[in-house]
Structures are given as C-alpha cells and as structure tokens.
C-alpha cells in the first residue's frame, strides 16, 4: 500500500504543479511584455510558483549532458553509446573520436536510489584522459517480473559481464556502495583466471567494513532485524508500470531517509533557492536547481538486492569476516594478485566513515606493496570524494596515476 499511496498523491499533485507552471509562464510573458514583471511583489509570486512547480520527484533518468570534452588542445564530440543492454542495467560508453588510445575505465555507479547521472561530475573529470564506460542501472519498477530477480550475486555478475564486454586490460572505479561488489568481482575473476580481470580497481568511499567507525547509516541498518526492513520498507510496484507486481525498495523512501539525515541543510538550501529566485539571482538559483533536479530523480531497487545488501554488508559483514560467497561458492580474496588497488576516503564522510574503505587493503593480502595505495582526502565529506573542486584537483590526479601505472 505504501507505493500505491505515494503514486496516488503524486498523481493528485500533478495538476497543481501544472497550474503553477502555467501561471508562472503567464506572469513572465504577459507582465514581462509590458515591463511589470521586475517588481518585488511579482518576483516573489513567480518564485513561489516555481517552488510549487518543483515539488515532487522524478522517476526518469536525467541526461548526463556531456556533449563535448577537451582532449589536449581541441574540443571532441562525446557520444553516449550502449555497449551492452541488459534488463537491469546498460553499459554506456562515452565514445570519442581520437587518435591516441586511452585507458579503458569502467565506472560502477551506486545502486542506492539515484541514477548513474549522479556521477556526472566524476565522468566529466575522467573523460579527457580515459575511455570511459559507466553502469546505467535500470529503475526496478520498469523491469517486468518475467525477467527474474536481481540480488547481490546478480550485481556482481553484471560487473563481470561489463568488464568482459569492455575486454582485457580495462580498469574499474567504484563509487560508494558498489565497492563491495567490484572487489568481489575482481576476486571471482582472479579465481577463474578470467582474461578480462581488471588491471586496477579504485574503491572510493565504500562500505567494505562497516564495523569500523559506524555512521548513522550503519547504525540504522543494524538497529532492526532484517524482517523489519522487509515488512516496513519493501513495497509492491502498482499497476501501470512495466514492473507491476515486483517487490522493490522505493527510491522515494531512500531519498527521504537521506534528507532526514541533513534536513536542516536541505531546508536552508530551499529557502536560499526561493530568495535567489525572488531577487533575480538566476546563476545562484541555477546551481541549486541543477543539484536538486538530480537529487530528486530517483529509482527503485529490487527487494532482493536491497535486503541482501543490508544483511551481507551492514549486518553480517561477510566480506571482512572472510565468509562472503558468490553463487554459493566461497571467495578467496587472496586470488587478487595482479589487480592494483587504490582506496580513497573523505575525512568528513558521514556515510562511509574513515576506515571503512581502506579495510580492503587488509583483505587483499596477496597484493605486493607497489600494487596498493590509500588516500585520505582532507576537508571533504562523502560527495567531495568524487565530485567538486578537491575531487578534480587533488583526488583525480592520484586516480589517474594509479590507472596509468597499472596500464603500463
């Protein structure tokens, strides 16, 4: 009933949002045409209408919006091409026409309530010097039941399939939640001597061992038994969608949970957005709107994947305890001998705390010292590890050198 109630409310608000949009455009065009729009009263009114218009969530993937990139001293066109299309996710290739080959890099996006476009800034930074692919996960409510289930093992299998599609000699970079699955995929591929096992993996701000410095996110995951999460957070996709009848962890619940952790900050940001709109500070407003357009674009997770992640990663800690399995078989992380490892953490990360990602270094015991490196980025929180000024200027140069050294 949770999902049906949410969808009913969203459907009821659609006419309100439409009315606000039409009213704002009427005021802009009609009064603006006679020079009356630039008054304090009308700016406040149009700002209020735009805030009403912006209420609600989107369930469609936004565009990456990356049309060109500077390579060397010229602008190069970027084309999004589907390298592999699977029901629960596509492999997107940011193709460029350049003469010089570049390291092939798979960016594994988190499957945690947002679309892969959340990593737009990450991809933009990587593109000039790398041949970039990304995991484009599908909104589970759009996947028909007949396709089957998607759990932890299926996620790992997708990472392996994607690396095999890219081919031998590729690299992988995981952001947040998929650090566990990418490390697992690397071990499975090493055990099987898969020729497509990555030359390097970069694990950024991921929950490899959540027993270390538990955050509010970790404490929430361990505060209730697994059946509580299933009874209270799992919903059924209502009729009208391709995945009707599928059990999911809805994206709107995930976003609500994230917002509740920093509600004061989000309220302040929306107050500032209203003030910027009312004062005609459109550049400042544009930045805030771009962020929340992405933040409020949500996708649903399959129930199997969500519940297995809670159990395996946050409650039972299978990976750091050495009992993690893949399709029923034990995984020996000592098999990772040739894949160089870089772990990155943010000093102020309140989602994956300091120590949780670097734990991967102690798990990959067969790696020689020159194949492993850790970086703690000062002054950044979770998102600052993979986006923003310090990501571009301080973290990415280390990632680049890590990839180039393994690629040599």
N, C-alpha and C positions, 0 to 999 in steps of 0.2 A: 504493500500500500504506500510505502514511502515514495517510490518512484512515480506512481500514478498521481499522488497528491502534488508532488513537485511539478509534474508536467501540466497538471490542471491549472495550477497557479500561474505557471509561465504562459500558458495559452490565454488565460484571463488578462494578463498584463500586456499582452501583445498589442491590443487596440489602444491602450493607454500610451504605450511607447510610440506607436504610430501617430497618435494625435499630438503628442508633444513634438515629434519631428516635423509634422506638417505645420504646426503653429509657429515653431521657431523659424522655419523657412519662409513662412508668410511674413513674419515680422521683419526678417532680414531683407527680403526682396521688396516688399511694399513700402515700409517705412524708410528703409535704406535708400530707396529710389527718390525720396523727397527730402533726404538729409536729416531725418528724425531718429535714426537708429542709434546714433552716437550720443546717447544721454544716459545718465547713471541709472535711471529707472528702467529703461528698456534693456540696457546691458545686463542688469540683474535679472530681469524677466527672462531674457533669452538664455542666460547662464543657467537659471533654474530649470528651464525647459530641456536644455541639453543634458543636465544631470538626470532628469527623469527618463530621457531618451536612452541614457546609457545604463539604466538599471537592468539587471538580469545577466544571464550567462549565455555564451555561445557554445555550441557543440560541434562546430565545423573548424577544421584546421585552418589557421591563418596562413598567409603566404610568407615564405622566407624573405621575399622582396630583395633577393640578391641577383641583380641583372648583369652587373659588371664587377670586375675586380682589377686592381692594379698589379700587374706582374712585370717586375723590372721597371721599365720606363714607359709602359703602354697600358692602356685600358683593354681588357679582354672580356668578351662576352661570356656569361655563365648561363648554362642551360641545365635545368633540372630534368634528368632522365631516369626512368625506372629501370634499374638493373635487374631486379627480381621482385616479383609481385606475389606475395603470399596472403592468405586470408587475414591473418592477424598483424601483418606488417609488410611494408615495402622497403626495399633497399634503394635509396635515392642517390644518384650520382650527380654531383655538381660538375658537369663536364665543361672543359675549357679547351680551346684550340691553341695549343702552344707547342713549340718545337722541342723544348727541353723536358725530358721525363721528370716527374716529381714523385716523392714517396707517396704510396697509396695508403690512405688512412681511413679506417672505419671509426666514425664517431657513434658511440652507442648511447642513445638518449634514454633518460629515465622513463619508466612507465609508471607514473605516480600521479596521474590526474591532469597532466598538461600534455600538449602536443610537442613534437620534436622541435617546433619553431621556437620554443623557449630557449634553445641554444643558438639562436640567430647570431648573436654577438660572437659566440665561440667559433661558429663556422666562418664568419667574415674574417676573423683573425687568422684562421688556419689556411684559408683558400689561396692567398698569394703564393705560398711556398709548398703546398701539399695538394695532392689529387684526392679530394675529399668525398667520402660516401657517408650517409647517415641512416640510422634506423628510423623509419617513419611508421610508428606504431598506429594501429587502427583503433578507432573508438569501438569498444566491445559491443556497444548497443547496435552497431551496424554490421555485425558478423552473424550470419544465420546459424541457428542451432545445429543444423546438419553438418557444419564444418567440424564440429567437435569441441573439445575443451582446450584451454591454454593455461598451463601451470608453470611452475619453476623449471621443470625439465624442458618444456616446450620453448621457453625463453632462451635457455642455453642452446638448444638445438637450432633456433633461429640465428643466434650469433655465429654458430659454426657454419650454417648454410651461407650466411652473408660473407664470411671470410673466404669460404670456398669459392663463392661467386667472384669475389674480387681477385682471388688467385694467390699463389705462393708469393711470399715476400712482402705482404701487407703489414700494417700496424693497426693497433686498436687503442682507442681512447674512450674511457667510460666516465660518465659524469654522474655522481651520486649513487642512487640505488643500484644500477647495473654493475657496479664494481665487483660485486659478489659473483654475478653471472659471467662476467668477462674473465675473471680469474678462474672460475670453474671451467669455462670453455677452453681456456689456454691449457689447463691441466688435462682435460679429456683429450684434446687434440695431441698433446705431447705423449700421453699414454699410448695413443693409437698410432703415433708417428705420422700424423696427418701432414701431408706436404704443405697444406695451407695454414699451419700453425703460425701465429703472428711473430714477426721479428722482434716486436716490442709491444708492451702494453703500458698505458698510462692510466692510473686509477686516481680520480680526483674527487675528494670529499665524499667517500662512500662508506657504508656501514659494514666493513669487513668484520670487526669485532665490537659489537655494541655493549659489551660488558665494561669497556673502558670509558670512563667519564660519561656516564649515561646522561642524555639530554631529556628535555620534556617529551620529545617524540619517542625516545626509547622507553621512558617511564610509562607513557600511555600504553605502549604495546605490551608491556609486561604487567600492567595493573589489573588486567582482566583475563580470565581463561579464554581459550580460543573460541569456544562455543558462544561466548558473549559477543564477540565480533561478528560471528556468523548470524546470530539472531537479531542483532541491533543495527548492523551496518551493511548487510548484504540485502539487495533488493532485486526484484524481477523487472526486466525491461517490459514496459507496457506495449499493447498493440499499436501498430502504426510505424514501427521501426523494423528494419531487416532482421535485427536480433531479438525480436519479440519472444519472450519466454526465457531468455538467457539470464542466468544469475550473475549479477555484477556488483562491484563496489563503485557506486556512482561518483563521478567526478565532482558533482556539486557538494557532496559530503566532504570530500578531500579538501577542496578549496576552502570550505567553511572551517575545517579544522585548522588549516594553515593560517587563515585570517584570525581565528580566535587566539592564536599564539601571540600575535602582534596587532591586536585590534586597535589600540591607541594610535599606532603608527598609520594604519590604513585610514582611520577616521580623519586624522590630521591631513593625510595626503589628499583626501577628497574635499576637505574644507579648503585647502590651498588651491585645488583644481577649480572649485567654484569661484574663489576670489580672483584667480588669474583670468578665468573666462569673463567675469564681470568687469575686470579692469582692462580688458583688451590685451593682456599679456599672452598672446597666442603661441609664442615659441615655448614658453614655460609650460603652458597647457598642453601643447602637442607632445612634449616628452612624457608627461604623466599619462595622457590618453594612450599613447603607444604602449606603455608598460602595462596598463590595466586592460587594454584590448587583448594582449597576450595572456595576462594572468587570469582573466575571466573566460578564456577559451578552454573548455575542459573536455576530457574524455573519460569514459568509464573503463575500469579494469575488470577483467574476468574474475569471478569469485574465487576460482581455483588459484590463480596467481596471487591474489591479494592475501588469502588465508595462508597459503603455503609460505609466502614471504614473511608474514607475521610469525609463523611457527619456526621456520628454518633459520631466519636471520635474527629476529628480535627476541624470541622466547627460548629456543633451544640451542642457539649459537652453534649449529652443526659445523660450519666452516672452521672456526678457530679451535673447536674441540676435536677436529680430525675425524668426524663421523659423517661428513657430507657424502651423499650418493648421487649418481646420475643414472636414471633409468634402472634403479635397483642395484647398480654396481658401485663399490667403494671407489673413491677418487684419491689418488696418490699425488699430492701436490709436489712431491719431490721429483716427479717426472719432468717438471718445468726446468730445463737446463739451458736452453738456447734463447728463450724469450726474455729480453731485457725488461726490467721492471722499474717504473718511476711512480712513486706515490706522492700526492700533493694534498696538503691540508691548509685550512684557513685558521688563523689564530683566534678569531672571534666567532667561529662557526657554532651556532646553537642548534643545528640539525644533526650534523655528523661531527662530533667533538674531536678535538685534538687527541690523537692516539688510536682512533678507530680505523683509519685507513692505513696508517703506517704498519699496522698489525700484519698486513700482507707480506711485509719483508721477513717476518719471523716464520711465516708459513711456507715460503718458497726457499727452503733450506739448501737446495742443490745449486742455486744460482751463485756464481762466483762474484766477488765484490765489485768487479768492474761492470757487471751487468745489473747492478741495483743502485738506486738513488732515491732519497727522500727530500722533499722540500716543504718547509713550513712557511707559508706566506704571512708576513706580519700585517696587521691592520685591516684584515678583511674578514667578512662573515662568509656564510655559505655561498651566496651568489657571486661574491667577489673573487672566488677561486677561479671561476670560468667565464666571467663577464666583467666589463668595466676597465678602468684605467690600469689598475695593477695587474689584471689578467694580461692585458696587451703588452705592458711594458716590463713586467717582472716574471710572471709565471710562464707565458708563452715562450720566451727565449729559451727557458730550460726544457720545455717540451720539445721545441724544435731541435735543440742539440741532442736530446735523448733519442729522437727519431733518426736523425742524421747519423749518429754514432752507430746505431743498430743497423742502419741501412747500408753502411759502408762495406 
